[in-house]
Amino acid sequence: MSAVVHLPAPAGPGPDLKDLLARVARGDREAFSRLYDAVARPVPGLVRRVLRDPAQSEEVAQEVLLDVWRGAARYRADRGEVVRWVLTIAHRRAVDGARAARAAADRDRRAAAVSRTPDSDEVAVQVEGRLEREQVRCCLRTLTELRREALTLAYYRSCAAPVAGVLGAPLGTIRTRMRDGLIRLCDCLGVGE
């Protein structure tokens, strides 16, 4: 996010900003007032272009001017003009503000997603599924070991032929055990009534 700020050419000879900033570094309030007048338009304009939020822009512009007051001694004349130095501070602060706002919005979205309560239908479906699974487990316990084993293996292996191989019994016997086991499960579960 880089913004280029074009400053209008001064109408006449303006204040010597380097001199004013040097006086501000020594705590001269009058010099700061005059420096403020010189940068009061471009700073909020630049910040507003980066942030787009008027309230946040005003706050950041005030922080920038406070940074100029506090950090005037850090200015180095050999590194550029005063206005550019102030606008660099403004741009950096505005970008920091935009990043902070984006991070806060992302945090809020993540928090909202985590704290979302499931719909009552979703909860009901989950509870009903758990109850049905528990009821099937209880009914499986009522079957003989041979029938339970045949059904359990068939359920996980999806085919009766491999079950016959695992149990070492003829395929017809396994199918009979499974059919009898399913009939008893349906009776226990109340299916088909």
trRosetta pair geometry for C-beta under 8 A, 3 or more apart (Angstrom, degrees):
i j d omega theta_ij theta_ji phi_ij phi_ji
1 50 5.8 98 150 -136 131 92
1 95 5.8 168 68 -107 120 99
1 98 6.8 18 25 61 169 164
2 91 7.6 26 -136 -165 59 138
3 46 5.8 158 96 -149 135 81
3 49 4.9 118 -128 104 153 134
3 50 6.0 -112 -16 -63 137 89
3 91 6.6 -164 45 -116 97 110
5 42 5.5 95 171 -161 143 110
5 45 6.9 118 -128 99 118 113
5 46 5.1 -48 -68 -83 136 110
5 87 5.7 -133 41 -147 143 146
7 42 5.9 -31 -95 -82 101 142
7 83 6.4 -3 -49 156 162 155
10 13 7.2 72 118 -119 135 13
10 14 4.5 -107 -141 -27 154 116
14 17 7.6 17 114 -42 113 92
14 38 6.6 110 169 -116 133 114
15 19 7.5 -121 164 63 86 106
15 20 5.6 53 140 -45 125 131
15 34 5.3 102 -61 159 174 124
15 35 7.7 -114 96 -78 140 54
15 38 6.3 -108 49 -64 112 134
16 19 3.9 46 102 15 114 117
16 20 6.5 160 89 -16 60 84
17 20 5.4 -52 -143 38 36 113
17 21 6.1 36 157 -21 68 105
17 35 6.5 101 -142 -121 79 87
17 38 6.0 -157 -97 125 109 164
17 81 7.3 53 75 -179 137 83
17 82 3.7 -146 133 46 123 150
17 83 6.6 -25 178 -39 175 79
18 21 5.9 -53 -146 37 29 109
18 22 6.5 32 152 -21 62 105
18 77 5.4 52 -139 -110 128 117
18 82 5.8 -154 -72 -47 57 119
19 22 5.7 -53 -151 33 32 112
19 23 6.5 29 151 -16 64 105
19 31 8.0 -122 124 -140 71 122
20 23 5.7 -59 -153 38 33 110
20 24 6.3 37 148 -24 67 103
20 31 4.6 172 -156 -170 70 93
20 32 7.8 149 170 -74 98 28
20 34 5.5 -124 -128 90 136 110
20 35 4.5 166 138 -67 130 99
20 38 7.5 132 63 9 164 144
20 82 7.6 70 62 -152 100 169
21 24 5.3 -46 -145 33 36 116
21 25 6.5 46 151 -25 63 98
21 31 7.8 -162 -54 154 16 118
21 35 6.2 108 -73 -110 66 143
21 68 7.9 -87 -125 -176 98 98
21 72 5.3 -169 -173 -157 77 104
21 75 5.3 -22 153 49 139 163
21 82 5.3 -165 -33 -125 141 127
22 25 5.6 -47 -155 27 33 117
22 26 7.1 23 148 -10 60 103
22 72 7.7 -180 -92 156 16 113
23 26 5.7 -60 -157 39 39 107
23 28 3.9 -36 158 36 96 145
23 30 7.9 -48 139 75 136 80
23 31 3.5 171 97 -73 123 169
24 27 7.6 75 -176 -56 35 10
24 28 6.0 -88 -81 56 35 84
24 31 5.0 -137 -57 107 70 112
24 32 4.7 105 -117 -77 105 81
24 35 5.9 -31 -53 2 140 154
24 68 7.3 -14 145 145 154 86
24 69 6.5 -112 -180 -126 114 52
24 72 4.1 -165 103 -108 103 166
25 72 3.9 -140 -72 109 72 106
25 73 4.1 119 -148 -73 114 68
25 75 7.4 -124 -64 31 125 105
28 31 3.8 52 102 13 118 116
28 32 6.7 165 96 -15 64 82
29 32 5.5 -53 -149 35 36 113
29 33 6.4 43 151 -25 67 101
30 33 5.6 -49 -151 30 34 115
30 34 6.7 28 152 -13 64 103
31 34 5.9 -56 -151 39 34 108
31 35 6.2 34 151 -18 67 107
32 35 5.5 -54 -143 40 34 112
32 36 6.0 44 153 -28 66 104
32 68 7.9 142 -140 113 96 103
32 69 5.8 38 -133 -108 138 94
33 36 5.6 -49 -148 31 28 117
33 37 6.7 32 151 -21 60 102
34 37 5.6 -47 -151 31 35 114
34 38 6.7 34 150 -19 63 105
35 38 5.6 -57 -155 35 35 113
35 39 6.5 -2 160 8 70 109
35 68 7.2 -159 131 146 132 134
35 82 7.6 -101 -142 160 108 139
36 39 6.6 -78 -143 51 26 85
36 40 5.5 50 159 -62 68 102
36 65 6.3 55 -117 -151 95 129
37 40 5.8 -28 -129 -4 24 122
38 83 7.4 -109 141 -86 107 100
39 42 6.0 -69 -157 51 63 98
39 43 5.2 58 152 -29 94 112
39 65 7.6 166 94 -101 117 95
39 68 7.6 153 70 -85 155 171
39 83 6.2 -180 -98 -122 101 77
39 86 5.0 -46 -139 125 155 161
39 87 7.9 -146 -149 -55 113 76
40 43 6.8 -54 -137 32 19 109
40 44 7.4 6 172 -1 54 109
41 44 7.1 -73 -157 42 25 96
41 45 6.3 21 158 -18 64 120
42 45 5.5 -66 -146 42 33 116
42 46 6.1 32 162 -21 72 107
42 83 6.8 46 60 -166 156 108
42 86 8.0 98 87 100 114 115
42 87 6.2 -48 134 -88 121 112
42 90 8.0 168 123 34 82 167
43 46 6.2 -58 -149 35 26 106
43 47 6.4 20 158 -13 63 111
43 61 5.2 120 129 -144 103 95
43 64 5.6 -173 -166 95 125 143
43 65 6.7 100 135 -59 169 92
43 86 6.4 -69 -82 147 110 110
43 87 6.9 -139 -95 -96 65 64
43 90 4.8 -156 -144 -95 79 147
44 47 5.6 -58 -142 42 33 111
44 48 5.9 37 158 -25 68 108
44 57 6.3 85 -160 152 78 105
44 58 7.0 15 -130 -101 114 54
44 61 4.3 10 -90 -106 75 156
45 48 5.8 -56 -146 35 26 111
45 49 6.6 27 156 -20 61 104
46 49 5.9 -56 -153 32 31 111
46 50 6.7 21 154 -12 64 107
46 87 5.8 129 -35 -147 169 93
46 90 5.1 85 84 121 129 131
46 91 6.1 -69 158 -73 128 77
46 94 6.8 -142 128 -20 84 155
47 50 6.0 -63 -154 39 33 106
47 51 5.9 0 163 6 71 117
47 57 4.7 139 120 -153 102 82
47 60 4.9 178 -158 93 135 117
47 61 4.9 -147 29 -67 157 86
47 64 6.9 -140 -66 -16 133 143
47 90 5.5 -98 -58 -178 93 102
47 93 7.2 -25 -110 89 110 102
47 94 4.5 -164 -131 -86 66 121
47 97 7.8 40 -160 35 98 148
48 51 6.4 -68 -129 53 26 91
48 52 7.0 85 177 -86 58 24
48 54 7.0 17 -125 -105 106 56
48 57 4.3 48 -89 -147 68 155
49 52 7.6 16 -167 -65 18 65
50 91 6.8 144 -55 -139 150 62
50 94 3.7 89 75 145 146 130
50 95 6.2 -83 -172 -65 141 58
50 97 7.7 101 113 62 115 107
50 98 5.9 -109 153 -40 94 132
51 56 5.1 -141 171 100 141 113
51 57 4.8 -178 67 -76 131 83
51 60 6.5 157 -40 16 152 148
51 94 5.4 -117 -38 -158 97 94
51 97 5.6 -20 -97 103 122 126
51 98 5.7 -146 -102 -71 65 89
51 101 7.6 107 -145 -3 92 150
52 57 7.7 173 44 -53 12 120
53 56 4.0 44 90 26 118 113
53 57 6.1 172 83 -21 57 87
53 101 7.4 167 3 -116 146 162
54 57 5.5 -58 -144 35 27 115
54 58 6.5 28 160 -20 64 102
55 58 6.0 -52 -153 31 30 109
55 59 6.7 27 152 -16 62 107
56 59 5.7 -56 -151 38 35 113
56 60 6.2 30 154 -16 69 107
56 97 5.9 149 166 171 114 131
56 101 6.8 4 -132 -72 164 136
57 60 5.9 -57 -144 39 29 106
57 61 6.1 32 156 -21 65 107
57 94 7.7 21 -121 -120 73 105
58 61 5.7 -55 -146 35 29 112
58 62 6.5 30 155 -19 63 105
59 62 5.9 -56 -154 34 30 111
59 63 6.5 29 149 -18 64 106
60 63 5.4 -53 -149 37 36 114
60 64 6.4 43 150 -25 67 100
60 90 7.7 102 138 -154 101 70
60 93 5.2 157 -170 133 102 111
60 94 5.6 108 146 -90 153 64
60 97 4.9 -63 -85 -47 137 155
61 64 5.6 -48 -150 30 33 115
61 65 6.7 27 154 -13 64 103
61 90 7.1 20 -114 -133 63 109
62 65 6.0 -57 -150 39 32 106
62 66 6.3 34 150 -18 65 107
63 66 5.5 -55 -147 39 33 113
63 67 6.3 40 150 -23 65 102
63 93 5.9 178 96 -163 115 146
64 67 5.5 -52 -152 32 32 114
64 68 6.6 35 148 -21 64 100
64 86 7.2 90 161 -176 111 79
64 89 5.4 135 -149 119 92 103
64 90 4.5 34 -133 -94 156 73
64 93 5.2 -149 -77 31 93 156
65 68 5.4 -43 -149 30 38 115
65 69 6.7 43 150 -20 63 100
66 69 5.5 -49 -151 34 36 114
66 70 6.3 24 154 -9 67 109
67 70 5.9 -61 -141 46 30 103
67 71 5.4 -11 172 15 70 120
67 89 5.5 -171 102 -180 137 137
67 93 7.2 -161 -6 -64 152 138
68 71 6.6 -69 -120 56 18 85
68 72 6.2 52 168 -72 60 81
68 86 5.7 14 -95 -118 131 98
68 89 6.7 165 -66 69 82 162
69 72 6.6 -23 -154 -30 18 108
71 74 4.6 -24 176 17 93 122
71 75 7.7 115 130 -35 79 77
71 89 7.8 163 69 -109 138 145
72 75 6.0 -31 -170 -1 49 115
75 82 6.8 18 -157 -116 146 77
75 85 5.5 68 -125 164 99 167
76 79 4.3 60 88 5 106 114
79 85 7.5 87 94 -86 103 109
80 84 4.7 -84 154 81 126 133
80 85 5.9 154 89 -54 107 86
81 84 4.6 91 63 9 87 105
81 85 7.0 -150 96 -8 46 87
82 85 5.6 -56 -151 34 32 114
82 86 6.3 29 154 -16 67 105
83 86 5.8 -54 -148 38 32 109
83 87 6.1 27 155 -15 67 109
84 87 5.7 -57 -141 43 30 109
84 88 6.2 38 154 -26 64 103
85 88 5.7 -51 -150 30 28 114
85 89 6.8 29 151 -16 61 102
86 89 5.8 -54 -157 34 34 112
86 90 6.4 34 146 -20 66 106
87 90 5.2 -49 -144 37 38 116
87 91 6.1 41 155 -22 68 102
88 91 5.8 -50 -144 35 30 109
88 92 6.4 29 157 -16 63 107
89 92 6.0 -58 -149 38 28 109
89 93 6.3 25 155 -16 65 109
90 93 5.9 -59 -147 39 28 109
90 94 6.1 27 156 -20 65 110
91 94 5.7 -56 -145 37 29 111
91 95 6.3 28 157 -17 65 106
92 95 5.9 -55 -147 37 29 109
92 96 6.4 31 153 -19 63 106
93 96 5.6 -55 -150 37 32 114
93 97 6.3 35 151 -22 65 105
94 97 5.5 -52 -149 35 33 114
94 98 6.4 34 152 -20 65 102
95 98 5.6 -50 -147 35 34 111
95 99 6.4 33 153 -17 65 105
96 99 5.8 -56 -149 38 30 110
96 100 6.2 30 153 -20 65 107
97 100 5.7 -55 -145 37 30 111
97 101 6.3 30 156 -19 65 105
98 101 5.8 -54 -147 36 30 111
98 102 6.3 29 154 -17 64 107
99 102 5.7 -56 -147 38 31 110
99 103 6.2 31 155 -19 66 107
100 103 5.7 -54 -145 37 30 111
100 104 6.3 32 155 -20 64 105
101 104 5.8 -54 -148 36 30 111
101 105 6.4 31 153 -19 64 106
102 105 5.7 -54 -149 36 31 111
102 106 6.4 32 152 -19 65 105
103 106 5.6 -53 -148 37 32 112
103 107 6.3 35 153 -20 65 104
104 107 5.6 -51 -147 35 32 113
104 108 6.4 34 153 -20 64 105
105 108 5.7 -53 -148 36 32 112
105 109 6.4 33 153 -20 64 104
106 109 5.7 -53 -148 35 32 111
106 110 6.4 29 155 -16 65 105
107 110 5.8 -57 -148 38 31 108
107 111 6.1 29 155 -18 66 108
108 111 5.7 -55 -144 38 30 111
108 112 6.2 31 156 -21 64 107
109 112 5.8 -56 -147 36 29 111
109 113 6.4 28 154 -20 64 106
110 113 5.7 -55 -149 35 32 111
110 114 6.3 27 155 -17 66 107
111 114 5.9 -56 -146 38 31 108
111 115 6.0 9 163 -2 67 114
112 115 6.3 -66 -137 49 25 96
112 116 6.6 53 155 -57 61 89
113 116 5.9 -28 -157 -14 30 117
118 122 4.1 -110 171 88 113 131
118 123 5.4 139 95 -53 117 84
118 126 7.8 39 119 -7 162 136
119 122 4.5 97 58 2 80 104
119 123 7.2 -149 95 -3 44 85
120 123 5.6 -52 -149 37 37 113
120 124 6.2 40 152 -22 67 105
121 124 5.6 -54 -147 36 32 113
121 125 6.3 34 154 -21 65 104
122 125 5.8 -52 -149 34 30 111
122 126 6.5 29 153 -17 63 106
123 126 5.7 -56 -150 36 32 111
123 127 6.3 28 155 -16 67 107
124 127 5.8 -56 -146 39 30 108
124 128 6.1 30 156 -19 65 109
125 128 5.8 -55 -144 38 28 111
125 129 6.3 32 155 -22 63 106
126 129 5.8 -54 -149 34 29 112
126 130 6.6 28 154 -17 63 105
127 130 5.8 -55 -151 35 33 110
127 131 6.4 31 153 -17 66 107
128 131 5.7 -56 -148 38 31 111
128 132 6.3 31 155 -19 66 106
129 132 5.8 -56 -147 36 30 110
129 133 6.4 29 156 -18 65 105
130 133 5.8 -55 -148 36 31 110
130 134 6.4 28 155 -17 65 107
131 134 5.8 -56 -148 38 31 110
131 135 6.3 31 153 -20 65 106
132 135 5.6 -54 -147 36 32 112
132 136 6.4 34 154 -20 65 103
133 136 5.7 -52 -149 35 32 111
133 137 6.5 35 151 -20 64 103
134 137 5.6 -51 -150 34 34 113
134 138 6.5 35 152 -19 65 103
135 138 5.7 -51 -149 35 33 112
135 139 6.4 30 153 -15 65 107
135 189 6.3 101 138 -117 117 86
136 139 5.8 -57 -146 41 32 109
136 140 6.2 37 153 -25 66 104
136 185 7.4 26 -142 -159 76 115
136 189 7.0 11 -91 -87 66 125
137 140 5.6 -52 -147 33 31 113
137 141 6.7 35 153 -23 62 102
138 141 5.8 -54 -158 28 33 114
138 142 7.3 32 147 -22 62 101
138 188 7.8 -164 105 163 86 128
139 142 5.7 -49 -159 25 41 114
139 143 7.5 47 146 -27 64 96
139 184 7.7 165 176 129 98 81
139 185 5.2 99 139 -135 129 69
139 188 3.7 142 -131 113 112 143
139 189 5.7 -39 -61 -53 164 83
140 143 5.8 -47 -163 17 43 115
140 148 5.4 99 180 -130 86 103
140 151 7.1 -145 -127 87 102 135
140 152 7.4 82 -158 -66 135 101
140 185 7.1 16 -78 -104 61 109
141 148 7.6 49 -96 -106 25 144
142 184 7.1 -149 104 155 106 118
142 188 5.9 161 50 -100 146 146
143 147 4.3 -114 175 89 118 116
143 148 4.4 150 87 -59 116 87
143 151 7.2 25 104 15 173 137
143 181 5.3 42 -141 -134 144 92
143 184 5.8 132 -97 95 92 140
143 185 7.2 -18 -59 -61 125 85
144 147 4.8 86 56 13 83 102
144 148 6.7 -155 87 -6 38 91
145 148 5.8 -58 -141 40 27 110
145 149 6.0 27 160 -20 64 111
146 149 5.9 -56 -144 37 25 110
146 150 6.4 24 157 -18 62 108
146 177 5.5 -100 136 -138 98 137
147 150 5.8 -56 -147 36 30 110
147 151 6.3 24 157 -13 65 109
147 177 5.0 -154 -101 -178 63 88
147 178 7.4 159 -150 -86 71 29
147 180 5.9 -95 -112 92 127 99
147 181 3.5 165 -180 -81 105 108
147 184 7.1 41 151 37 158 138
148 151 6.0 -60 -147 41 27 107
148 152 6.0 25 158 -19 65 112
148 181 6.8 173 -65 -134 36 132
149 152 5.9 -56 -140 38 27 110
149 153 6.2 22 162 -13 63 109
149 167 6.8 122 126 -98 121 122
150 153 6.2 -59 -146 40 24 105
150 154 6.2 22 157 -18 62 112
150 163 5.9 87 -147 166 66 137
150 167 6.8 -15 -90 -48 79 159
150 174 5.5 176 -137 -156 121 77
150 177 4.3 112 7 109 165 122
150 178 4.9 -123 135 -67 120 79
150 181 6.3 176 72 -8 108 151
151 154 5.7 -58 -142 40 28 110
151 155 6.1 32 157 -24 65 107
151 177 8.0 -128 -36 130 77 89
151 178 5.8 140 -79 -128 70 75
151 181 4.6 -136 -46 126 125 148
151 182 7.0 157 -107 -61 121 73
151 185 7.4 132 -136 -40 163 142
152 155 5.8 -53 -148 32 28 113
152 156 6.6 9 160 -2 62 109
153 156 6.2 -67 -147 47 30 98
153 157 5.4 1 166 6 71 120
153 162 7.8 -141 158 104 110 88
153 163 4.4 130 111 -119 123 100
153 166 5.9 -159 -155 70 150 148
153 167 7.2 -163 27 -42 165 106
154 157 6.2 -64 -122 55 23 92
154 158 7.3 97 176 -84 54 7
154 159 7.1 -137 -143 70 72 17
154 160 5.7 3 -114 -88 115 63
154 163 5.1 -26 -70 -55 76 151
154 174 8.0 147 -65 165 117 109
154 178 5.7 53 -19 -116 161 133
155 158 7.7 15 179 -70 19 49
157 162 5.0 -130 167 81 142 127
157 163 6.0 171 60 -60 142 83
157 166 7.7 -164 -48 -14 162 143
159 162 5.4 74 83 14 104 98
159 163 7.2 -170 99 -10 56 92
160 163 5.3 -61 -155 37 42 118
160 164 6.5 48 151 -26 74 99
160 171 6.5 94 129 -156 107 87
160 174 5.5 151 -174 116 99 120
160 175 5.6 44 -172 -80 157 80
160 178 6.4 -100 -110 -8 115 159
161 164 5.8 -49 -154 27 33 112
161 165 7.0 30 150 -14 62 103
161 171 6.1 -9 -109 -114 62 120
162 165 5.4 -53 -153 37 42 114
162 166 6.2 42 151 -21 72 103
163 166 5.7 -54 -146 37 33 110
163 167 6.0 14 160 -3 69 112
163 174 5.3 148 104 -168 108 142
163 178 7.8 82 98 -61 161 127
164 167 6.3 -65 -138 49 25 97
164 168 8.0 161 166 -21 53 4
164 169 5.8 -106 -146 75 71 67
164 170 6.5 -27 -154 155 123 17
164 171 4.4 -47 -74 -87 163 61
164 173 7.6 117 -122 60 100 86
164 174 4.5 -120 -82 -10 84 150
165 168 7.5 24 -177 -72 28 43
167 174 6.4 143 52 -96 138 113
169 173 4.6 -99 159 83 115 130
169 174 5.5 140 89 -55 112 89
170 173 4.7 93 63 5 84 105
170 174 7.2 -154 95 -6 44 87
171 174 5.7 -57 -149 37 34 112
171 175 6.3 34 154 -19 68 105
172 175 5.8 -54 -147 36 31 111
172 176 6.4 31 153 -20 64 104
173 176 5.7 -54 -150 34 31 111
173 177 6.4 31 152 -18 65 105
174 177 5.7 -54 -149 37 32 111
174 178 6.3 30 153 -18 65 107
175 178 5.6 -56 -146 39 31 111
175 179 6.2 32 155 -20 66 106
176 179 5.7 -53 -144 37 30 110
176 180 6.2 27 157 -14 65 108
177 180 5.9 -57 -145 42 27 108
177 181 6.0 29 155 -21 64 111
178 181 5.6 -55 -143 39 29 113
178 182 6.2 29 157 -20 64 105
179 182 5.9 -54 -146 36 28 109
179 183 6.5 31 154 -20 63 104
180 183 5.7 -52 -149 33 32 112
180 184 6.5 27 155 -14 65 107
181 184 5.9 -59 -149 40 31 108
181 185 6.2 33 152 -20 66 107
182 185 5.5 -52 -144 37 33 114
182 186 6.3 35 156 -20 66 103
183 186 5.9 -54 -150 35 29 110
183 187 6.5 30 151 -18 63 105
184 187 5.6 -51 -148 35 34 113
184 188 6.2 34 153 -19 65 107
185 188 5.6 -57 -146 39 31 111
185 189 6.0 17 160 -8 68 113
185 191 7.8 6 121 27 76 125
186 189 6.0 -62 -138 47 27 103
186 191 4.3 -88 -149 66 79 105
186 192 5.3 31 172 5 123 123
187 190 7.8 29 177 -70 27 33
190 193 5.4 -53 -175 11 72 131
